[in-house]
Amino acid sequence: MSLYVEGPTSLTDAYGLRADPTLYNADLAPTTPEQRTWGTYNYIALWFSMSMEVTTYMLASSLIAGGMNWKQAIATVLLGNLIVLIPMLLNAHAGTKYGIPFPVFVRSSFGVRGANVPAMLRAFVACGWFGIQSWIGGQSIAAMVNVLWPVSTTMPWVLWTCFLGFWLLNMAVVWRGVESIRFLQSFSAPFLLVMSLVLLGFMTQKAGGFGPMLNAPSQFHTNSSFLHFFFLSLTGMVGYWATLSLNIPDFTRYARSQESQIVGQAFGLPVAMTMYTFIGIACTSASTVVFGHPIWNPITLLGLFHQPLIAFLALISILIATLNVNIGANVVGPSNDFSHLAPKHISFRTGGIITGLIGIAVMPWKLMASHTDYIQWLVSYSGLLGPVAGIMIADYFFIRRTRLDTESLYRREGPYEYCKGFNLRALIALAAGVFAALIGLIVPDLRFLYSYAWFIGFGVAAMLYLLLMGTAPRVGGATPLAQRIKVNGLDKVLDPALGNSAGAKARSVTASD
């Protein structure tokens, strides 16, 4: 029997499918061919703009401050990003193929209501990051104001005013919608690269060349002490992008093709992160030469140079970089997640405002006290998100073989209803994965598990989920939403994942396809 569904705007008025209003709104609807405007460059620009910001710099500099030399730090960063690229690309596939965001995608494994559990885990972690980035942005502005207006150092209200002002700027971008993000990132990525290289050149000149900057030896005198810090740091590197590795479908649902997002991400993520972390590593090493000790916070470092021109250029760079990553990595995902809680009442914009308010409530100024606290933050939440990634990948690739029933993702009483909307097998696997990843925090003899929190959680949850689902009936084998056309007098459908309506390939679809 042929399955025909119409394009192009919503499940209820244009696709003609049956959607439960508690599971659907325009922001959660599958993207249409006309909405698929992101090409390879957009994904490269996405990663360059999100990588070139203060927390990435601090990620790399924390390795130097922790005792690594520059070669060890670069290798750790590169390996960590190559590892996290794997779940990133795997989870991105469904976004491009079906045009669905993360909270809808995860319904296939956790159930139409159970999906709120991983969605909220990811959302609250992102809210924490939003608060951290907003604090860094405000702190950066305040530091530059102090350089340009030294008397402001005695005025505590200046910092809080800068923080609030930067927070409001983020909210303004959220209000303009996701296309403003693509526009901002497309034009800011080249600028951020140039300004980062300028900062590197300035610090190189101050340190007397690359030689003194990069000659600092490793502070680890035994292999065991190095390996302990290495594996903890590697988990932190993976954890850094653990949030986005889950909600990457929120971006790849706008891709023109699978090739566009795969090539763009495979090039953009490891190259951008390695390039920019080298800048952070080199500048931190240079600070040791110039000031006698490593300065891991670039805001503190820039504040030591009382030169108005440098202060102004640094201010502009930090503002653009922090705004880019905060909107792209920490607003798009949780906005969709909060919208998923009550689609009839919470839109993308409202979800973004909720994200911003929680970002203030987490008191980010307490999460960034030192480089040690920073690494611990990354490792701890990776233990929450690693199990979610393991379940999503196991379900999509091994249980469903990349085939989802898109209509049923927006309906109750369908194949993703499970038990009153919850897949208890997925919830059990999630709990087991989180327990295994974080048990080391309270049981000293199992502390080594915590050092591998993301990996342990991912592996335990994925294997247990496959085991539990092994006896369950497989559901959701229909093809993605498609657009009906006439070809030589016969009804055909367009797969929206193949591109826009003008260039998509027509093909027949049957209920068993």
Sequence and secondary structure as in RCSB ss.txt:
>XXXX:A:sequence
MSLYVEGPTSLTDAYGLRADPTLYNADLAPTTPEQRTWGTYNYIALWFSMSMEVTTYMLASSLIAGGMNWKQAIA
TVLLGNLIVLIPMLLNAHAGTKYGIPFPVFVRSSFGVRGANVPAMLRAFVACGWFGIQSWIGGQSIAAMVNVLWP
VSTTMPWVLWTCFLGFWLLNMAVVWRGVESIRFLQSFSAPFLLVMSLVLLGFMTQKAGGFGPMLNAPSQFHTNSS
FLHFFFLSLTGMVGYWATLSLNIPDFTRYARSQESQIVGQAFGLPVAMTMYTFIGIACTSASTVVFGHPIWNPIT
LLGLFHQPLIAFLALISILIATLNVNIGANVVGPSNDFSHLAPKHISFRTGGIITGLIGIAVMPWKLMASHTDYI
QWLVSYSGLLGPVAGIMIADYFFIRRTRLDTESLYRREGPYEYCKGFNLRALIALAAGVFAALIGLIVPDLRFLY
SYAWFIGFGVAAMLYLLLMGTAPRVGGATPLAQRIKVNGLDKVLDPALGNSAGAKARSVTASD
>XXXX:A:secstr
 B     SS TTTTS     TTS  TTTS   GGG  B HHHHHHHHHHHHSSHHHHHHHHHHHHTT  HHHHHH
HHHHHHHHHHHHHHHHHHHHHHH   HHHHTHHHH TTTTHHHHHHHHHHHHHHHHHHHHHHHHHHHHHHHHHSG
GGGG HHHHHHHHHHHHHHHHHHHHH HHHHHHHHHHHHHHHHHHHHHHHHHHHHHHTSHHHHH    S  SHHH
HHHHHHHHHHHHHHHTHHHHHHTHHHHTTBS HHHHHHHHHHHHHHHHHHHHHHHHHHHHHHHHHHSS    HHH
HHHT   HHHHHHHHHHHHHHHHHHHHHHHTHHHHHHHHHH TTT  HHHHHHHHHHHHHHT GGGT SSHHHHH
HHHHHHHHHHHHHHHHHHIIIIIISTT   TGGGG SSSTT TBTTB HHHHHHHHHHHHHHHGGGT GGGHHHH
HTHHHHHHHHHHHHHHHHHTTS          EEEEETTEEEEE GGG  TTT  EE  BTT 
